[in-house]
Amino acid sequence: MHKLDYIIFSSVDWTTHWQLHHQLTKSLISTGNRVLFIDNTGIRSVNIHDMKRLGERVHNWRKGVYGFSDIDSNNLTLYSPILLPFPYSKIALFINKAIFNLSLSKWIMASNFNNPVVISFLPTPLVQSAIKNIDPKLLVYYCTNNMADSSISASRVKPYEDYFFKNADIVFTAAHILQENAMKFSKRSFYFPPGIDFNKFEVALKSGSNPKDIENISGKIIGYIGALGRVLDQKLLCALADSCGDCTIVLIGPKYVDVHKLESKKNVVFLGSKVHDKLPYYIKRFSVGIVPYICNDFTEGVYPSKLNEYLAMGIPAVSTNLREVRESKDVYGDAVTITSTVDEFIKAVKTASKDNDISIKEKRIEVAKSNSWESRFTNISKILDENLALLDDSKHIFDWKDRFQGYFVFYRMFKKIFLIFTFAFILFFYTPLFSLLGENLIVRDTPIKSDAIVVFSGDGEVDYQNLSYQRRALDAINFYNMGYAKDIFLSSGREQTIADVDMIRLFLIDKGIPEKYIHILDRYPNSTYQNVLLVNKNLEDYSINSILFITAPYHSLRSVLTWEKNAPNIAVITPEVVDSPVKKLQWGVELDKMRIIAYEYVAIIHNWIIGRI
C-alpha cells in the first residue's frame, strides 16, 4: 500500500473496546500511512445513558489541542470534537457544521494532509458535509452494522446512508445483509467482516500465565467477551446461569445497559473492560465461549468477531442463530454450535464444556487463522491501491501543534459564542422554560354569571393569519348554553376579506342563538388597546357592567391588563377556553407556540412602556 494520509470518521470512540475501526487504523499506520481518527460524532440523539460518554468526550477534548491529540506516534492523531448531540436537528446541524468543518480544515492545513483518503463508518449529514468540504482523493464507506435499526432516533439516517452508498467511490461491508443492501446502490461493494489479530492469540497459546482475577475462579468457566449492550440476551444468560450452577459465567466488557438481573446470579462474574492485548489470556481460561445475542433486525447485520477469538484459543463456541454465523457455516463447520432456542443453547454449552478433544482444538485454531485480519487487510489494500495513483513516499515531518494553534486567534471568541448558542438552544428546546413562561400568560378565572360574553377573535396570533376564531365560536356557544350570559359581543382584531366576526355570527345563529343577542363591532381596531376602548364604548351603551371575556389563551394576560387600565368600570372574568393548554409543565414546546409566547411578552413590555397597561 502507498504511504498516504487517511481520515477515518469512526462510529465508535477510540477509547471504546477494540473493534474493526481500531484494527483498520493500526494496520494503516503499520504500513507507513498517517491517520486522523475522528471519534463518533453521533448517529442518534443523546439520552441519559450517554452522560458518562459525554463526560469522557469533554475530558478528551480538553487534554488535546482544541480536541486534537497525538496517539502512540506522530502518524496517528485523534480528534474528539464537542458538538451538539442532536444529529438531525437543523439548528444543531448548522452550528455543528460551522464548528466541525472549520476545525478540520484548519488542522488539515496545519498538518499538510494533502488530498487525504477518507474512510467513513458514518453516513450522517454532518459527516457528509465535512467530507464534501475536504474533497478527498478517494471516499470509502465502511458499513459495519444496520445503523438505522439500532434505535428510533437512528432510523432517520436511512436516506442519508442510501445517498452515501451511491456517492462513495468504494463500499466495504461487514455483514451479508449489509452487502446485499449496498449492492442495490453501488457496483463497487466488497464484503470484509472483522478479522482476528491472530498473532496475539498465538503468543498467548504458548504462554502459561493467566490474569489473577480469572485464575482465582475455580471450576469450569462459560465466558463472554464484548460490550454488555442491548443486543445481549440477558434472559438467556439468566436461564443459563440457573441451569449451570456448577459453572461460572464470566462476562468481560463495558456495561452499557442495566444488568441488575444478571448481577443477582451468584455464579455470574463481571470482570469489566480489559485491554484487547490481554483478552487471549482470559479466553484461554474459558471452557466454552458464547455469543448470547438477541436475534432481531439489528443483529442480522452483526458479525460476532469474538467467535474467531474463542476459536483462536482452541475453545468450543456456542452462538444464537445469527445470520452471519449461519452464513459462515461452511467456514466454521463443527467448530461453532448454532442454536435456535434457550434449551438448545443451554444443552450445547453443557456439551461443549466437556469437550477435551485435542484434534478438534487444533481444527478450531485453523478456522480462526483463516479469518485473520491480516488476510482481510491485504485484500482491502489491493482494492484501495487499484483506485489510487502512485504518490511520493517522502513526507515532511514536523510538529503540527504550533502551526495549528496559529489558526485559532479568534477561536476563544467563537467558543464563547458557541457556548451561548448551545446553552440557549438547550434552554429553549429541551427544558420547560417556555412552558412555564406560557403558563404565566394564561388567565384561568372560574366562570360566573355575567351581563355579557365578549369575544376577541383576531388577537393572540403572531402573524394574524387567524384560524382560532373557530375555537372562539365554540367557546361562545359553550358559555351561552351554560347560561353565563345572553348578550354576545364580537370583535375582530384585524380587518380581513371575510371578517371572523361575520363567520362567528352565522355559526352562532346556526346553533340556535337569537340574532338579537349577537352584537358585532362595526370598526376594525389595529391593537388590543383600541379593541378594548371600542368594545367598552358599546358595553356602556348597553349598560353592561360585567363580562365573560374570551380570547386566545396566551393573549389573555395582556388583554386583562388592558381592560383593567382602560375600562376599570367593567368586571372582567377570563375563563379557560377550549384550546387552553393543560396546567402542567411540558419539556419542550412547539416552535409556533414559542413564537406566540415570545410575541406576547414583547407586546406586554411595549404596552407598559407607552402606558396602555
C-alpha positions as CSV (number, residue, x, y, z in Angstrom):
1,M,0.0,0.0,0.0
2,H,1.2,3.5,-0.8
3,K,2.0,5.9,2.0
4,L,-0.9,8.2,2.2
5,D,-2.9,10.5,4.5
6,Y,-6.1,8.9,5.8
7,I,-9.1,10.5,7.7
8,I,-11.3,8.0,9.4
9,F,-14.8,9.1,10.5
10,S,-15.4,6.5,13.2
11,S,-18.8,5.2,14.5
12,V,-17.1,4.4,17.9
13,D,-14.8,6.3,20.1
14,W,-11.1,5.5,20.2
15,T,-11.4,4.7,23.9
16,T,-14.1,2.0,23.5
17,H,-13.4,-1.7,23.4
18,W,-11.3,-3.0,20.5
19,Q,-13.2,-3.1,17.2
20,L,-12.7,-3.2,13.5
21,H,-12.2,0.6,13.5
22,H,-9.1,0.2,15.6
23,Q,-7.8,-2.8,13.6
24,L,-8.1,-0.8,10.4
25,T,-6.4,2.3,11.9
26,K,-3.5,0.3,13.4
27,S,-3.0,-1.5,10.0
28,L,-2.9,1.7,8.1
29,I,-0.3,3.2,10.5
30,S,1.8,0.0,10.4
31,T,2.1,0.3,6.6
32,G,3.5,3.8,6.8
33,N,0.4,5.9,6.5
34,R,-0.7,8.9,8.6
35,V,-4.2,8.7,10.1
36,L,-6.5,11.2,11.6
37,F,-9.1,9.2,13.7
38,I,-12.3,11.2,14.4
39,D,-14.3,9.9,17.4
40,N,-18.0,9.2,16.8
41,T,-19.9,12.4,16.0
42,G,-23.3,10.7,16.7
43,I,-25.9,8.6,14.9
44,R,-28.8,9.4,17.3
45,S,-29.9,11.9,19.8
46,V,-28.3,11.8,23.2
47,N,-30.0,10.2,26.2
48,I,-29.4,9.8,29.9
49,H,-27.2,6.7,29.4
50,D,-24.7,8.8,27.4
51,M,-23.8,11.1,30.2
52,K,-20.6,9.2,31.1
53,R,-19.5,9.1,27.5
54,L,-20.2,12.8,27.1
55,G,-18.0,13.4,30.1
56,E,-15.2,11.4,28.6
57,R,-15.5,13.4,25.4
58,V,-15.1,16.7,27.2
59,H,-12.1,15.2,29.0
60,N,-10.5,14.0,25.8
61,W,-11.2,17.4,24.1
62,R,-9.6,19.3,27.0
63,K,-6.4,17.2,27.2
64,G,-5.7,17.8,23.5
65,V,-5.2,20.9,21.4
66,Y,-8.8,22.0,20.7
67,G,-9.7,18.3,20.7
68,F,-6.7,17.1,18.7
69,S,-4.0,14.9,20.2
70,D,-1.3,12.5,19.1
71,I,-1.8,8.8,19.9
72,D,1.2,6.5,20.2
73,S,3.1,8.2,17.4
74,N,3.1,11.2,15.1
75,N,1.4,9.0,12.5
76,L,-1.9,8.8,14.5
77,T,-3.9,11.8,15.6
78,L,-7.1,11.6,17.5
79,Y,-9.9,14.3,17.2
80,S,-12.6,14.3,19.8
81,P,-15.0,17.0,18.8
82,I,-17.5,18.6,21.1
83,L,-20.8,19.1,19.2
84,L,-24.5,19.5,19.9
85,P,-25.8,15.9,20.3
86,F,-28.8,16.3,18.0
87,P,-27.6,14.9,14.6
88,Y,-30.8,15.6,12.7
89,S,-31.8,19.0,14.1
90,K,-31.4,21.7,11.5
91,I,-30.3,24.3,14.0
92,A,-27.9,21.9,15.7
93,L,-26.6,20.7,12.4
94,F,-26.0,24.3,11.2
95,I,-23.9,25.1,14.3
96,N,-22.1,21.7,14.2
97,K,-21.1,22.1,10.6
98,A,-19.6,25.5,11.3
99,I,-17.5,24.2,14.2
100,F,-16.6,20.8,12.7
101,N,-15.7,21.9,9.2
102,L,-13.7,24.9,10.5
103,S,-11.7,22.7,12.9
104,L,-11.0,20.0,10.4
105,S,-10.0,22.4,7.6
106,K,-7.6,24.3,9.8
107,W,-6.0,21.1,11.2
108,I,-5.6,19.7,7.7
109,M,-3.8,22.8,6.5
110,A,-1.6,22.8,9.6
111,S,-0.7,19.2,9.2
112,N,-0.2,19.2,5.4
113,F,-2.8,16.4,5.0
114,N,-2.6,16.5,1.2
115,N,-5.6,15.0,-0.7
116,P,-6.4,12.6,2.1
117,V,-8.2,9.3,1.6
118,V,-11.4,9.3,3.6
119,I,-12.8,6.1,5.2
120,S,-16.1,6.8,6.9
121,F,-18.0,4.5,9.2
122,L,-20.8,7.1,9.5
123,P,-23.1,8.4,6.7
124,T,-24.7,11.2,8.8
125,P,-25.4,14.6,7.2
126,L,-22.7,16.2,9.4
127,V,-20.0,13.7,8.2
128,Q,-21.1,14.0,4.5
129,S,-20.9,17.8,4.8
130,A,-17.4,17.6,6.2
131,I,-16.3,15.1,3.5
132,K,-17.6,17.4,0.8
133,N,-15.6,20.3,2.4
134,I,-12.4,18.1,2.5
135,D,-12.8,17.0,-1.1
136,P,-10.9,13.7,-0.6
137,K,-8.8,11.8,-3.1
138,L,-10.9,8.7,-2.5
139,L,-14.0,8.2,-0.5
140,V,-14.7,4.8,1.2
141,Y,-17.8,4.0,3.2
142,Y,-17.3,1.1,5.6
143,C,-20.7,-0.1,6.7
144,T,-20.4,-2.3,9.8
145,N,-24.0,-2.7,11.0
146,N,-27.6,-1.8,10.5
147,M,-27.4,1.6,12.0
148,A,-31.0,2.6,11.0
149,D,-32.3,-0.4,13.0
150,S,-30.3,0.3,16.2
151,S,-32.9,2.8,17.6
152,I,-35.9,5.0,16.7
153,S,-33.7,8.1,16.7
154,A,-31.0,6.5,14.5
155,S,-33.6,5.4,11.9
156,R,-33.5,8.9,10.5
157,V,-30.1,8.1,9.0
158,K,-31.5,5.7,6.4
159,P,-32.0,8.2,3.4
160,Y,-28.5,9.7,4.1
161,E,-27.0,6.2,4.1
162,D,-28.6,5.3,0.8
163,Y,-27.2,8.5,-0.7
164,F,-23.8,7.7,0.7
165,F,-23.8,4.2,-0.8
166,K,-24.4,5.9,-4.2
167,N,-21.7,8.5,-3.9
168,A,-18.8,6.6,-2.2
169,D,-16.1,5.5,-4.5
170,I,-15.8,2.2,-2.7
171,V,-18.1,0.5,-0.2
172,F,-16.9,-2.1,2.3
173,T,-19.4,-4.1,4.4
174,A,-19.1,-6.2,7.5
175,A,-22.2,-8.5,7.0
176,H,-24.0,-10.2,4.3
177,I,-27.3,-8.3,4.7
178,L,-25.3,-5.1,4.6
179,Q,-23.6,-6.2,1.4
180,E,-27.0,-7.1,-0.2
181,N,-28.3,-3.6,0.6
182,A,-25.1,-1.9,-0.6
183,M,-25.2,-3.7,-3.9
184,K,-28.5,-2.0,-4.7
185,F,-26.7,1.3,-4.9
186,S,-23.1,0.6,-5.6
187,K,-21.2,-1.7,-8.0
188,R,-18.0,-1.2,-6.1
189,S,-19.1,-3.0,-2.9
190,F,-17.0,-5.6,-1.1
191,Y,-17.6,-7.9,1.9
192,F,-14.9,-7.6,4.6
193,P,-16.1,-8.6,8.1
194,P,-13.9,-8.1,11.1
195,G,-10.9,-10.4,11.4
196,I,-8.7,-11.6,14.2
197,D,-5.2,-10.4,15.2
198,F,-4.1,-14.0,15.2
199,N,-0.5,-13.3,16.4
200,K,-1.8,-12.0,19.7
201,F,-3.6,-15.3,20.3
202,E,-0.8,-17.4,19.1
203,V,1.6,-15.9,21.7
204,A,-1.0,-16.4,24.4
205,L,-1.4,-20.1,23.5
206,K,2.3,-20.7,24.2
207,S,2.3,-18.7,27.4
208,G,1.4,-20.3,30.7
209,S,0.5,-17.1,32.6
210,N,-3.1,-16.1,33.3
211,P,-4.5,-12.9,34.9
212,K,-5.1,-13.2,38.6
213,D,-8.8,-12.1,38.6
214,I,-9.8,-15.1,36.4
215,E,-7.1,-17.5,37.7
216,N,-8.8,-17.3,41.1
217,I,-12.1,-18.6,39.7
218,S,-12.3,-22.4,40.2
219,G,-14.1,-24.9,38.1
220,K,-15.4,-24.6,34.5
221,I,-15.9,-21.1,33.0
222,I,-18.5,-20.2,30.5
223,G,-17.1,-17.0,29.0
224,Y,-18.2,-13.9,27.0
225,I,-16.1,-11.0,25.8
226,G,-17.6,-7.8,24.4
227,A,-19.9,-5.0,25.3
228,L,-22.8,-5.6,27.6
229,G,-25.3,-3.8,25.5
230,R,-28.8,-4.0,24.1
231,V,-28.0,-7.0,21.9
232,L,-27.1,-9.1,24.8
233,D,-29.9,-11.7,25.6
234,Q,-30.0,-11.3,29.4
235,K,-32.9,-13.7,29.8
236,L,-30.9,-16.4,28.0
237,L,-27.9,-15.7,30.3
238,C,-30.1,-15.9,33.4
239,A,-31.5,-19.2,32.3
240,L,-28.0,-20.5,31.5
241,A,-26.8,-19.4,35.0
242,D,-29.7,-21.2,36.6
243,S,-29.1,-24.4,34.6
244,C,-25.3,-24.5,35.0
245,G,-24.9,-24.0,38.7
246,D,-21.6,-25.9,38.7
247,C,-20.1,-23.5,36.2
248,T,-19.1,-19.8,36.5
249,I,-20.3,-17.4,33.8
250,V,-17.7,-14.7,33.3
251,L,-18.6,-11.6,31.4
252,I,-15.7,-9.3,30.2
253,G,-16.6,-6.0,28.7
254,P,-18.0,-2.5,29.4
255,K,-21.6,-2.2,30.8
256,Y,-23.9,-0.1,28.5
257,V,-27.2,-1.3,29.9
258,D,-28.8,-2.2,33.2
259,V,-27.6,-5.8,34.2
260,H,-29.0,-6.0,37.7
261,K,-30.8,-9.3,37.0
262,L,-27.5,-10.9,36.0
263,E,-25.8,-9.3,38.9
264,S,-28.2,-11.1,41.2
265,K,-27.0,-14.5,40.0
266,K,-24.3,-16.0,42.3
267,N,-22.4,-17.8,39.5
268,V,-22.2,-14.7,37.2
269,V,-19.0,-12.7,37.5
270,F,-18.3,-9.3,35.8
271,L,-14.6,-8.6,35.2
272,G,-15.1,-5.3,33.4
273,S,-13.3,-3.9,30.4
274,K,-9.9,-5.3,29.5
275,V,-7.1,-4.2,27.2
276,H,-7.5,-6.1,23.9
277,D,-4.0,-7.5,24.1
278,K,-4.9,-9.2,27.4
279,L,-8.1,-10.8,26.2
280,P,-6.4,-14.0,24.8
281,Y,-5.1,-14.8,28.4
282,Y,-8.7,-14.6,29.7
283,I,-10.2,-16.6,26.9
284,K,-7.6,-19.2,27.4
285,R,-9.2,-19.9,30.8
286,F,-12.7,-20.4,29.3
287,S,-14.1,-23.9,29.0
288,V,-16.5,-22.6,26.3
289,G,-17.1,-19.2,24.7
290,I,-20.6,-17.9,24.0
291,V,-22.3,-15.4,21.7
292,P,-25.7,-14.9,23.5
293,Y,-27.1,-12.2,21.2
294,I,-30.8,-11.5,20.7
295,C,-31.8,-12.2,17.1
296,N,-33.5,-9.2,15.5
297,D,-33.2,-6.8,12.5
298,F,-30.2,-5.1,14.0
299,T,-28.2,-8.3,14.8
300,E,-29.0,-9.6,11.4
301,G,-26.2,-7.3,10.3
302,V,-23.8,-8.1,13.2
303,Y,-20.7,-10.2,12.6
304,P,-19.5,-11.5,16.0
305,S,-15.7,-11.4,15.7
306,K,-15.5,-12.8,19.2
307,L,-16.2,-16.2,17.7
308,N,-12.9,-16.2,15.9
309,E,-11.2,-15.1,19.1
310,Y,-12.6,-18.0,21.0
311,L,-11.6,-20.4,18.3
312,A,-8.1,-19.0,18.2
313,M,-7.6,-20.2,21.7
314,G,-8.9,-23.6,20.7
315,I,-12.0,-23.5,22.9
316,P,-15.5,-24.5,21.7
317,A,-18.0,-21.8,20.8
318,V,-21.8,-21.6,21.0
319,S,-23.9,-18.9,19.4
320,T,-27.5,-18.0,19.0
321,N,-29.0,-18.2,15.5
322,L,-27.4,-15.1,14.0
323,R,-27.4,-14.8,10.2
324,E,-23.7,-14.1,10.0
325,V,-22.9,-17.2,11.9
326,R,-25.3,-19.3,9.7
327,E,-23.8,-17.7,6.5
328,S,-20.3,-18.7,7.7
329,K,-21.3,-22.3,8.5
330,D,-19.1,-23.6,5.6
331,V,-16.1,-21.8,7.2
332,Y,-16.8,-22.7,10.8
333,G,-18.0,-26.3,10.2
334,D,-18.3,-28.1,13.5
335,A,-16.1,-25.6,15.3
336,V,-19.2,-23.5,16.3
337,T,-22.6,-24.7,17.5
338,I,-25.6,-22.7,16.4
339,T,-28.7,-22.8,18.5
340,S,-32.3,-21.6,17.9
341,T,-33.9,-21.9,21.4
342,V,-32.9,-21.3,25.0
343,D,-32.9,-25.1,25.7
344,E,-30.7,-25.8,22.7
345,F,-28.3,-23.1,23.8
346,I,-28.0,-24.5,27.4
347,K,-27.6,-28.1,26.1
348,A,-24.9,-27.0,23.6
349,V,-23.0,-25.1,26.3
350,K,-23.1,-28.1,28.7
351,T,-21.9,-30.4,26.0
352,A,-19.2,-28.1,24.8
353,S,-17.8,-27.5,28.3
354,K,-17.0,-31.2,28.5
355,D,-15.1,-31.3,25.2
356,N,-11.4,-32.1,25.6
357,D,-10.6,-33.4,22.1
358,I,-7.1,-32.2,21.1
359,S,-7.7,-32.7,17.3
360,I,-10.9,-30.6,17.4
361,K,-9.0,-27.9,19.3
362,E,-6.4,-27.7,16.5
363,K,-9.2,-27.5,13.9
364,R,-10.7,-24.5,15.7
365,I,-7.4,-22.7,15.7
366,E,-7.0,-23.3,12.0
367,V,-10.5,-21.9,11.4
368,A,-9.6,-18.8,13.3
369,K,-6.4,-18.4,11.4
370,S,-8.3,-18.5,8.1
371,N,-10.3,-15.5,9.4
372,S,-7.3,-13.4,10.3
373,W,-7.4,-9.6,10.0
374,E,-4.0,-9.7,8.2
375,S,-5.6,-11.5,5.2
376,R,-8.6,-9.2,5.3
377,F,-6.4,-6.1,5.3
378,T,-4.2,-7.4,2.4
379,N,-7.3,-7.6,0.2
380,I,-8.6,-4.2,1.4
381,S,-5.2,-2.7,0.5
382,K,-5.3,-4.2,-3.0
383,I,-8.7,-2.7,-3.7
384,L,-7.6,0.7,-2.4
385,D,-4.4,0.5,-4.5
386,E,-6.4,-0.1,-7.6
387,N,-8.1,3.3,-7.1
388,L,-5.1,5.4,-6.1
389,A,-2.3,7.0,-8.1
390,L,1.3,6.4,-7.1
391,L,2.4,9.1,-4.5
392,D,5.8,10.2,-3.3
393,D,6.6,8.2,-0.2
394,S,8.6,11.1,1.4
395,K,6.6,13.1,3.9
396,H,7.8,16.2,5.7
397,I,7.7,15.6,9.4
398,F,7.0,18.4,11.7
399,D,5.1,19.2,14.9
400,W,1.6,20.4,13.7
401,K,0.6,21.8,17.1
402,D,2.4,25.1,16.8
403,R,1.0,25.8,13.3
404,F,-2.4,24.6,14.2
405,Q,-2.8,26.9,17.2
406,G,-1.9,29.8,15.0
407,Y,-5.2,29.3,13.1
408,F,-7.2,29.8,16.2
409,V,-6.6,33.5,17.0
410,F,-10.4,34.0,17.2
411,Y,-11.3,30.6,18.4
412,R,-11.9,31.6,22.0
413,M,-14.3,34.3,20.9
414,F,-16.0,31.7,18.6
415,K,-16.1,29.2,21.5
416,K,-17.9,31.7,23.8
417,I,-20.5,32.3,21.0
418,F,-20.9,28.6,20.5
419,L,-21.4,28.0,24.3
420,I,-24.0,30.8,24.4
421,F,-25.8,29.4,21.4
422,T,-25.6,25.9,22.9
423,F,-27.0,27.0,26.2
424,A,-29.8,28.9,24.6
425,F,-30.7,26.0,22.2
426,I,-31.0,23.6,25.1
427,L,-32.7,26.1,27.3
428,F,-35.4,26.9,24.7
429,F,-36.0,23.5,23.2
430,Y,-35.2,20.9,25.8
431,T,-36.3,22.5,29.1
432,P,-39.8,23.5,30.5
433,L,-38.8,27.2,30.2
434,F,-41.3,28.2,27.5
435,S,-44.0,26.0,29.1
436,L,-43.5,28.0,32.3
437,L,-43.4,31.3,30.5
438,G,-46.6,30.4,28.6
439,E,-48.4,29.4,31.7
440,N,-47.8,32.8,33.2
441,L,-49.6,34.4,30.3
442,I,-52.8,32.4,30.7
443,V,-55.6,33.8,33.0
444,R,-57.8,31.0,34.4
445,D,-60.8,32.5,36.2
446,T,-63.7,30.5,37.4
447,P,-66.7,31.5,35.1
448,I,-69.6,33.2,36.8
449,K,-72.8,34.6,35.5
450,S,-72.2,38.0,33.8
451,D,-74.0,40.7,31.8
452,A,-72.4,39.7,28.5
453,I,-69.9,37.5,26.7
454,V,-67.2,39.4,24.8
455,V,-65.2,37.6,22.2
456,F,-61.9,38.9,20.7
457,S,-61.4,36.6,17.7
458,G,-58.4,38.2,15.9
459,D,-55.9,38.7,18.7
460,G,-53.2,36.3,20.1
461,E,-51.7,35.1,16.8
462,V,-48.2,36.4,15.8
463,D,-48.9,36.9,12.1
464,Y,-52.7,37.4,12.5
465,Q,-53.4,34.7,9.8
466,N,-56.0,33.8,12.4
467,L,-57.8,30.5,12.4
468,S,-58.5,30.5,16.2
469,Y,-61.9,32.3,15.6
470,Q,-63.4,28.8,15.1
471,R,-62.4,27.9,18.7
472,R,-63.6,31.2,20.0
473,A,-67.0,30.5,18.4
474,L,-67.2,27.1,20.2
475,D,-66.3,28.9,23.5
476,A,-69.1,31.5,23.0
477,I,-71.7,28.8,22.4
478,N,-70.5,26.8,25.3
479,F,-70.7,29.6,27.9
480,Y,-74.0,30.9,26.4
481,N,-75.6,27.4,26.6
482,M,-74.5,27.1,30.3
483,G,-76.4,30.3,31.0
484,Y,-73.5,32.6,32.0
485,A,-74.8,35.5,29.8
486,K,-77.3,36.2,27.0
487,D,-75.6,39.0,25.0
488,I,-72.6,38.2,23.0
489,F,-70.2,41.0,21.7
490,L,-67.9,40.0,18.8
491,S,-64.8,41.9,17.8
492,S,-62.1,41.1,15.3
493,G,-58.5,42.3,15.9
494,R,-57.7,42.8,12.2
495,E,-59.6,43.7,9.1
496,Q,-59.9,40.7,6.7
497,T,-61.6,40.0,3.4
498,I,-64.3,37.9,5.1
499,A,-64.4,39.1,8.7
500,D,-64.0,36.5,11.5
501,V,-66.9,38.0,13.4
502,D,-69.3,37.6,10.5
503,M,-68.5,33.9,10.3
504,I,-68.8,33.5,14.1
505,R,-72.2,35.3,13.9
506,L,-73.5,33.0,11.3
507,F,-72.3,30.0,13.2
508,L,-73.9,31.2,16.4
509,I,-77.2,31.7,14.7
510,D,-77.0,28.3,13.1
511,K,-76.6,26.8,16.6
512,G,-79.8,28.5,17.8
513,I,-78.6,31.7,19.4
514,P,-81.1,34.5,18.6
515,E,-79.6,37.2,16.3
516,K,-80.8,39.9,18.6
517,Y,-78.3,38.8,21.3
518,I,-75.3,39.0,18.9
519,H,-73.6,42.3,18.6
520,I,-70.8,43.0,16.2
521,L,-68.3,45.8,16.4
522,D,-68.6,47.7,13.1
523,R,-65.0,49.0,13.2
524,Y,-61.7,47.1,13.0
525,P,-59.2,48.1,15.7
526,N,-55.5,47.7,15.0
527,S,-54.5,46.7,18.5
528,T,-55.8,45.1,21.7
529,Y,-55.8,48.5,23.3
530,Q,-58.1,50.0,20.6
531,N,-60.2,46.9,20.7
532,V,-60.8,47.3,24.4
533,L,-61.7,51.0,24.0
534,L,-64.2,50.4,21.2
535,V,-65.9,47.4,22.8
536,N,-66.1,49.2,26.2
537,K,-68.0,52.0,24.5
538,N,-70.5,49.5,23.2
539,L,-70.8,47.9,26.6
540,E,-71.5,51.3,28.1
541,D,-74.3,51.9,25.6
542,Y,-75.9,48.6,26.7
543,S,-75.2,49.3,30.4
544,I,-73.0,46.2,30.7
545,N,-71.0,46.1,34.0
546,S,-69.6,42.6,33.9
547,I,-68.3,40.4,31.1
548,L,-67.1,36.8,30.4
549,F,-64.1,37.6,28.3
550,I,-63.0,35.1,25.7
551,T,-59.7,35.3,23.7
552,A,-56.7,33.2,22.8
553,P,-55.1,31.6,25.9
554,Y,-51.7,33.3,25.6
555,H,-53.4,36.6,24.8
556,S,-55.5,36.6,28.0
557,L,-53.0,38.3,30.4
558,R,-52.3,41.2,28.1
559,S,-56.0,41.7,27.4
560,V,-56.9,41.6,31.1
561,L,-54.2,44.1,32.0
562,T,-55.5,46.4,29.2
563,W,-59.1,46.1,30.4
564,E,-58.0,46.9,34.0
565,K,-56.1,50.0,32.9
566,N,-58.6,51.4,30.3
567,A,-62.0,50.1,31.4
568,P,-61.9,49.8,35.2
569,N,-65.7,50.0,35.4
570,I,-66.0,46.6,33.8
571,A,-65.7,43.5,35.8
572,V,-63.7,41.1,33.6
573,I,-63.8,37.3,34.1
574,T,-61.5,35.3,31.8
575,P,-62.2,31.6,31.9
576,E,-60.3,28.7,30.4
577,V,-61.1,28.1,26.7
578,V,-61.2,25.0,24.6
579,D,-57.6,25.4,23.4
580,S,-56.1,26.3,26.8
581,P,-53.0,24.1,27.4
582,V,-53.1,21.7,30.3
583,K,-51.8,23.2,33.5
584,K,-48.6,21.1,33.6
585,L,-45.0,21.9,32.7
586,Q,-44.0,20.4,29.4
587,W,-40.4,19.6,28.4
588,G,-40.2,21.3,25.0
589,V,-42.8,23.5,23.3
590,E,-43.6,23.6,19.5
591,L,-41.9,26.4,17.6
592,D,-45.2,28.2,16.7
593,K,-46.2,28.4,20.4
594,M,-42.7,29.7,21.3
595,R,-43.2,32.5,18.7
596,I,-46.6,33.4,20.2
597,I,-45.3,33.4,23.8
598,A,-42.3,35.5,22.9
599,Y,-44.5,37.9,20.9
600,E,-46.9,38.3,23.9
601,Y,-44.1,39.2,26.3
602,V,-42.7,41.7,23.9
603,A,-46.2,43.2,23.4
604,I,-46.7,43.4,27.2
605,I,-43.4,45.3,27.7
606,H,-44.2,47.6,24.7
607,N,-47.7,48.4,26.1
608,W,-46.3,49.0,29.6
609,I,-43.7,51.4,28.3
610,I,-46.3,53.5,26.3
611,G,-48.7,53.5,29.3
612,R,-51.5,51.3,27.9
613,I,-51.3,48.8,30.7
